[in-house]
């Protein structure tokens, strides 16, 4: 079976789909991954076919529009408006590239961002497709939409509307541009006013939710064709070798506290670095800082703090005393799976939601909002994460259960079963 995966976004958005592609490849299928240039090495390193989607998520995250959104903590609708104003011409190009990526495929699989292109291409090709998410965006009454920076406490109906309403708000912003791409690239009529999403359940379209039911249990009101599979993770334990200086640092003392903010940017990385170093000093913890793109700036570091540019989270996190990060879906999953306490410093979007999840699960303290980050607040959170035995026990127990899940294997089995009936 020939499958094309459309994976758009930062590394945290894309990496789960590389794990899924690897699982499908091991099951004997031919897998093409359409994604950005910066992930070409990762894709081909897993034995998958790489197809280029132009555009750089790192350049976008460092651009003035995104920097402003992150600093102001803007909501998703405002962020999408900024995105469209800056990049609307790229949507026609992206539709054409997705069309090319889908040629010869028996089915398309696409990420949350990829669905805005992939569903239209699958319609034109007349082939099955699998919408997926790693952030729970399908309407549910169990919790407020993760794309809102706050939690509503008004009951199930309001929660459900927060998902459906935000999805429609985003769709209405995208609709004119996507209809233009449908017309110019695919020669298709305009998409329905309310978007393609209503047809998913009408057509009993299998939808894969790539997160753990231990973290977010399945909504009992969802139809049978919605599947919470467990996390999709690439295991680097046996294939990644740490640099000698990193290995030496880890061996030279007790487990450090990891601090890294991934693709999040800051107007004042020096302030963030100073706050992190002061918090580590106040708590007496060794530290391992990951630079990401520029969320943490370079500085003269004490001997008990080590700076690295990158390392696989699944290799690194189990060796930490605690992990401090921005709360992206992929990084949060890696922290939970590692079984160590998490301290979330959310910047934007779904990161606030994952911060609430960590607190609800008892595997970390209350999140520290990026805009209110101080050395004292971060020190209090690190002290709770490393000193509260109940948090440590809860994190270890949850991590053990998550590692026992086979999210990739379950997703592969569902895809194969559906395609056997197609």
KARA-V529903 format. One record per residue. N is the residue number from 0. PSI is psi as a letter, one per 20 degrees, with the letter a starting at -180 (999 if undefined). D_CENTER is the distance of its C-alpha to the mean C-alpha in Angstrom with 1 decimal. Layout:
N PSI D_CENTER
N PSI D_CENTER
This chain:
0 p 26.9
1 p 25.2
2 q 21.6
3 p 19.5
4 p 15.7
5 o 14.4
6 o 11.0
7 p 10.5
8 a 8.6
9 r 7.8
10 h 7.7
11 h 4.3
12 h 4.0
13 h 7.4
14 h 8.1
15 h 7.8
16 h 10.2
17 h 12.4
18 g 12.9
19 g 13.8
20 g 16.0
21 g 17.6
22 g 18.5
23 h 20.0
24 g 21.9
25 h 23.3
26 j 24.5
27 j 26.6
28 q 24.8
29 p 24.4
30 p 20.9
31 p 20.2
32 o 16.7
33 o 16.8
34 a 14.6
35 q 15.3
36 h 18.1
37 i 16.4
38 j 14.8
39 g 18.2
40 h 19.2
41 g 16.2
42 g 16.9
43 h 20.6
44 h 20.5
45 j 19.3
46 k 22.2
47 q 20.4
48 p 21.8
49 p 20.1
50 p 20.6
51 p 20.1
52 o 18.4
53 r 19.8
54 q 18.1
55 o 16.3
56 h 13.0
57 g 14.5
58 h 17.6
59 g 16.1
60 h 14.3
61 i 17.7
62 r 19.8
63 h 21.9
64 g 20.4
65 h 16.9
66 g 18.7
67 g 20.8
68 g 18.1
69 g 16.3
70 h 19.8
71 i 21.0
72 k 18.0
73 q 18.5
74 r 17.3
75 g 15.2
76 g 18.4
77 g 19.9
78 g 16.9
79 h 17.1
80 g 20.8
81 g 20.4
82 g 18.2
83 g 20.8
84 h 23.7
85 h 22.6
86 j 21.2
87 h 23.0
88 h 25.1
89 i 22.1
90 h 21.4
91 g 24.7
92 g 24.0
93 h 20.5
94 g 22.3
95 g 25.0
96 h 22.7
97 h 20.8
98 g 24.3
99 g 25.4
100 h 22.4
101 i 23.3
102 p 26.9
103 i 28.2
104 q 25.3
105 h 26.1
106 q 22.9
107 q 19.6
108 p 16.1
109 q 13.5
110 r 9.9
111 g 9.7
112 h 10.8
113 h 12.9
114 h 14.9
115 i 16.7
116 g 18.4
117 h 18.4
118 h 20.1
119 g 23.0
120 g 23.4
121 h 23.6
122 g 26.1
123 h 28.2
124 h 28.1
125 k 29.0
126 q 26.6
127 q 24.4
128 q 20.6
129 o 17.7
130 q 15.2
131 r 12.0
132 q 9.0
133 i 6.2
134 p 6.9
135 o 10.7
136 i 12.4
137 p 15.6
138 p 18.5
139 q 19.5
140 i 22.1
141 h 20.5
142 r 18.5
143 q 17.9
144 p 15.2
145 i 12.0
146 i 12.3
147 q 15.6
148 j 16.0
149 r 18.6
150 p 19.7
151 q 22.5
152 l 25.1
153 j 27.3
154 r 26.7
155 g 25.2
156 g 26.5
157 g 25.1
158 g 21.6
159 g 21.8
160 h 23.0
161 h 20.2
162 g 17.8
163 g 20.4
164 g 21.7
165 h 18.5
166 g 17.7
167 h 21.3
168 g 21.3
169 g 18.5
170 g 20.2
171 h 23.6
172 h 22.4
173 h 21.1
174 g 24.0
175 h 26.7
176 g 24.8
177 h 23.5
178 h 27.0
179 g 28.4
180 h 26.2
181 g 27.3
182 g 30.8
183 h 31.0
184 g 29.0
185 i 29.2
186 l 32.5
187 q 31.1
188 r 32.2
189 q 30.0
190 q 27.2
191 q 28.3
192 g 28.3
193 j 25.7
194 r 23.5
195 i 22.7
196 h 20.8
197 h 24.0
198 i 25.1
199 g 22.3
200 h 24.1
201 h 27.5
202 j 27.1
203 l 25.5
204 o 22.6
205 p 20.6
206 p 17.0
207 p 14.5
208 o 12.1
209 l 10.0
210 r 10.2
211 p 13.4
212 i 16.4
213 h 17.4
214 g 14.7
215 n 15.0
216 q 18.3
217 p 19.0
218 o 20.8
219 i 24.3
220 i 25.0
221 q 22.5
222 r 24.4
223 h 24.6
224 j 22.5
225 p 19.3
226 o 17.9
227 o 15.6
228 h 15.5
229 r 13.8
230 q 10.8
231 o 10.8
232 q 11.5
233 p 13.7
234 o 16.5
235 j 17.8
236 h 20.5
237 i 23.3
238 i 22.5
239 p 21.5
240 p 24.4
241 q 24.0
242 q 26.3
243 h 29.6
244 h 29.2
245 g 25.9
246 g 27.5
247 g 30.6
248 g 28.9
249 h 27.2
250 i 30.6
251 i 32.5
252 a 31.7
253 r 29.7
254 p 25.9
255 r 24.4
256 p 21.8
257 p 18.6
258 p 17.6
259 q 14.9
260 k 12.9
261 c 10.8
262 j 10.9
263 p 12.6
264 r 16.2
265 q 19.3
266 h 22.8
267 m 24.4
268 h 22.6
269 h 26.1
270 g 26.0
271 g 22.6
272 g 24.0
273 g 27.2
274 g 25.7
275 g 23.7
276 g 26.8
277 g 29.0
278 g 26.9
279 g 26.9
280 g 30.7
281 h 31.3
282 i 29.7
283 k 31.3
284 q 28.1
285 q 27.4
286 q 24.3
287 o 21.9
288 p 20.3
289 p 17.6
290 h 18.3
291 c 15.0
292 g 16.3
293 k 18.6
294 h 17.2
295 p 19.8
296 r 23.1
297 q 25.7
298 r 28.5
299 o 31.4
300 q 30.0
301 r 32.0
302 h 32.6
303 j 30.4
304 p 27.2
305 p 25.7
306 p 23.5
307 q 21.3
308 h 19.4
309 q 16.9
310 q 16.8
311 p 14.6
312 h 13.0
313 h 14.4
314 g 17.8
315 g 17.8
316 h 16.6
317 i 19.3
318 j 21.8
319 q 21.0
320 h 22.8
321 r 19.8
322 p 16.5
323 p 16.1
324 r 12.8
325 i 11.1
326 k 9.0
327 q 5.4
328 g 3.8
329 g 4.2
330 h 7.2
331 g 8.4
332 g 8.6
333 g 10.4
334 g 12.6
335 g 13.6
336 h 14.3
337 h 16.4
338 k 18.5
339 q 19.0
340 q 19.0
341 p 16.1
342 o 16.8
343 p 14.3
344 n 15.2
345 q 13.2
346 g 13.7
347 r 12.5
348 c 10.9
349 i 9.0
350 h 9.5
351 h 13.0
352 g 12.3
353 h 10.6
354 g 13.6
355 h 15.9
356 g 14.6
357 g 15.3
358 g 18.7
359 h 19.5
360 i 19.0
361 k 21.2
362 j 19.2
363 r 19.1
364 a 21.0
365 p 20.5
366 q 17.8
367 o 19.4
368 p 18.6
369 g 18.3
370 i 21.3
371 j 23.4
372 p 22.5
373 r 25.8
374 h 26.9
375 g 28.6
376 g 25.7
377 h 23.4
378 g 26.3
379 g 26.8
380 g 23.2
381 h 23.4
382 g 26.8
383 g 25.7
384 h 22.9
385 i 25.3
386 i 28.5
387 o 27.9
388 h 28.6
389 h 27.4
390 g 23.8
391 g 24.1
392 g 25.6
393 g 23.0
394 g 20.1
395 g 22.1
396 g 23.0
397 g 19.5
398 g 18.2
399 g 21.2
400 h 20.6
401 g 16.9
402 h 18.1
403 i 20.9
404 q 18.6
405 m 18.2
406 g 15.2
407 g 15.6
408 h 19.4
409 g 19.3
410 g 17.2
411 g 19.6
412 h 22.5
413 g 21.6
414 g 21.2
415 g 24.5
416 g 26.3
417 g 25.4
418 h 26.4
419 h 29.6
420 i 30.7
421 999 29.8
